[in-house]
Amino acid sequence: MATALVTISGEILYTPLNDNFSYLNERKNDLGYYVKDYGTTVNTASILAAISAAGAAGGGRVFLPAGDITITASITLGDGTVTSQSTYHGIKLIGCGSGVADGISNNWHGATRLIWNGVAGGIMCTVNGPVHDIEIKGIQFDCADIAASGLKVIHGAYSQFEDLFVANYAGTAYIVTTEGTTIPSGVAYGAASNVWTKIGCAGPYSSTDSNGLLLDGNTTSTLDACRNTFKGLELSYGGGTGSYGVKLAYTDNNTFIEGMLYPDVNSAGSSVYFEQQTGAATFPKENIFINIAALQGVGGTSGTGGNWFTAYGTEDAEPTPTQDNIYYTLYNGKTFEGSKQMRSIRQIESAIASDTLTTNNTASYTAMTASATVTMTTKASKLKITFAGSFLKANAGSGYIYLFSDSAALTGTFRETTAGRYDSISMSTLIDVTSGSHTVDVRWLSSDANNVQVTHRSLIVEELY
């Protein structure tokens, strides 16, 4: 049913939205609060009043118009503290789009751009939790080389952040954290279960120490940043020593899907930085990066609980991680922990697995049997070759046994059985092979051309990739 617009504080209009307002997935009886488009005259007080009205109504949406909107103080959603939950939840701050980054295009047509004109080092938008069911969407936060951060989410949970961009920031573009050393009454979660989609930042022109995204918690309260999902990240950071694209501290089980992390001014720092936690050394742990281009590589010390990159790109000369407890898979399928490759068996073949007694009385190396050769087509990898058998040499002299690969004897695999003895002989070696077809076989001889015999024999070849 149609409802007349109602004026609040001269700048804000609201009306109940009907159930068919599908774009915003409208819930029944929600209220929408519209900040009128008066150009740059729309101010901080107007937006805060709309948020306050939505909070008093038990939740609702605050819509910001397209264009440049100057603000002088932080836009705050939620009134939670380190000891108590927010008294209201379910606030949505909705703009018309974040636009595109400086350096790509200067066309901000249709974007909602909040421009900072407040104190140096300020934060343009703050979510004060513990609070849940927050949504911030379609906004660019232009820090104007004055504000330190575009958005700080304190103890938010089960919330959505979409199509956001922070420009010209002087500190850390996005901060997701918990604060305080105790667990607020009635709270059973940290900064958890939030979904971030299409998130970007660029233009830390005033400081090479500027950072992209920080995720942290508090080890004393045991409330961490966990189970958050980030999709479509493009984060540009200062590139100074110690700067980062994404930093993980007291965190676990966060997922990063598709994106690029790169320096803007200098070319130092880390695209991803891990900060192992004192007194909680397993953290940061169990975070996964999927198809994230980390152009300046990975820095810091991972928690012992481990963190994973799949697949880790090297096409743009990204340095690969060398730290323990950081696991990554390259696009060619090879898997590593730090600098150590974790090989798996790509294929396995066997030959001459037999208990049949076989005799050789020739004085030159010959294949142990007609079916003694393994032929394998491999990638550039390693072959693990294992042979075992039981030998008996008749009369005098000795029997000599060698492993061969591609018709060349393999160093370190020579074995000898002497006359009058029954010897159980085994050998194993690891060799590097190039991509292509390779043969492996066992060859033997009798030094005096008298019988040497073998039984209970087997040859196994494994490709480790």
Buried (B, 14 or more C-beta within 10 A) or exposed (E): EEEEEEEBEEBBBBBBBEEEEEEBEBEEEBBBBBBBBEEEEBBBBBBBBBBBBBBEBEBBBBBBBBBBBBBEBBBBBBBBBBEEBBEBBBBBBBBBBBBBBBEEEEEBEEBBBBBBBBEEEBBBBBBBBBBBBBBBBBBBBBBBBBBBBBBBBBBBBBBBBBBBBBBBBBBBBBBBBBBBEEBBEEBEBBBBBBBBBBBBBBBBBBBBBBBBBBBBBBBEBBBBBBBBBBBBBBBBBBBBEEBBBBBBBBBBBBBBBBBBBBBBBBEBBBBBBBBBBEEBBBBBBBBBBBBBBBBBBBBBBBBEBBBBBBBBBEEEEBBBBEBBBBBBBBEEEBBBBBEEBEBEEBBEBEBBEBEEEBEBEEBEBEBBBEEBBBEBEBBEBBBBBBBBBBBBBBEEBBBBBBBBBEEEEBEEBEBEBEBEEEBEBEBEBEBEBEEEEBEBBBBBBBBBBBBBBBEBBBBBBBBBB
